[in-house]
Every structure is written in C-alpha cells, then in structure tokens.
C-alpha cells in the first residue's frame, strides 16, 4: 500500500505540475481548415468575422481605436479606418503578442491627408490585448484588438494579401 500511495502521490503531483505548466498556451498554432478569403469588421457592433467566401468560419468581439466613430483621416485621431484593405504584414514579435498588419493608408487615404496637410497615420493592425485592457473599452490608437488566445487563432488562419473590409 505504501508503494501504491507513493505512486498516486507522484501521479497527482505530476498532473498538477502539468496543469500549471499547461496554463501557458503555445504562441503558434496550426490551422488546416478552409482558407480565409476575407475578413469583415463591423465597427458599430464591435464584431469581426473570418470568412471562406460567404461562409463565416469564426467571429470575434473586438475593441477599436479610442475614438472609433468615422473613418481614420489623420495620425493620432484614434479612429479605426473604414473601407477595403488587405493584410500586408505578419508580426510574430509584436508588442501586442501577435499581429497582422492592415494596408492602411491606401492611395485615397494618403491623398485625402495630403490635401489637408496632415499625416494619414499608419501601423494599423489586428493584434492581441494586454491583460489590463481586456474587454473594458475601445483603447487602441486605431487598431483592432482581440484577446491573445483569439489572436493565436487569427494569426494561424489569416494569410498575406487576405482582403479586409471594415464597415462603420
């Protein structure tokens, strides 16, 4: 009985250590499902959808720029852009866990800003969220934020040049 008790204790100790160690999720995951052909962002409802043609594969609650109403018109306005863009960068070493870049500003955005004598801004991403900001309010400088767990999934599913439509 002593050996059996000792083995059970060791088993529970190992399982406990495994659970504790398992709390840290791997940063990169695999995805083998249908190709994500388009991303839709609906700012008014704070929802983002990954689609395979017209089929929704996944949906997410999102957080936006700190002044989300309207199209981004210049650097520092706190707005998330509206319109059609594409994914133009994948950053595995993002300050916000993982991120995928959005091709803002496009030619029309740059022309609009130039006509007004301002910078259109840039560096707009879909990215993870620091724990202190999770699900509290819109807080980014114009990016689209999801949880780190969701960002792992998005990073695995979304490829370069994927179209992203951002609606008001």
Number of C-alpha atoms within 10 A of each C-alpha: 6 7 8 9 10 11 12 12 12 12 12 12 12 12 12 12 11 11 11 10 10 10 8 8 11 9 14 13 12 10 13 7 9 12 16 21 18 22 24 18 23 16 22 10 11 15 15 22 20 23 19 16 13 9 13 14 15 16 15 17 17 22 28 24 24 18 17 23 16 14 18 25 22 22 16 16 17 23 23 28 30 20 14 16 19 20 21 16 15 18 15 14 9 13 12 19 18 23 25 25 19 27 19 25 21 15 9 10 18 18 14 15 19 13 8 12 10 13 17 21 19 20 13 21 27 24 27 24 24 14 9 7 14 17 15 8 12 22 20 22 22 28 25 29 28 23 21 21 15 17 24 22 16 24 22 13 20 21 19 13 15 17 20 22 18 18 17 16
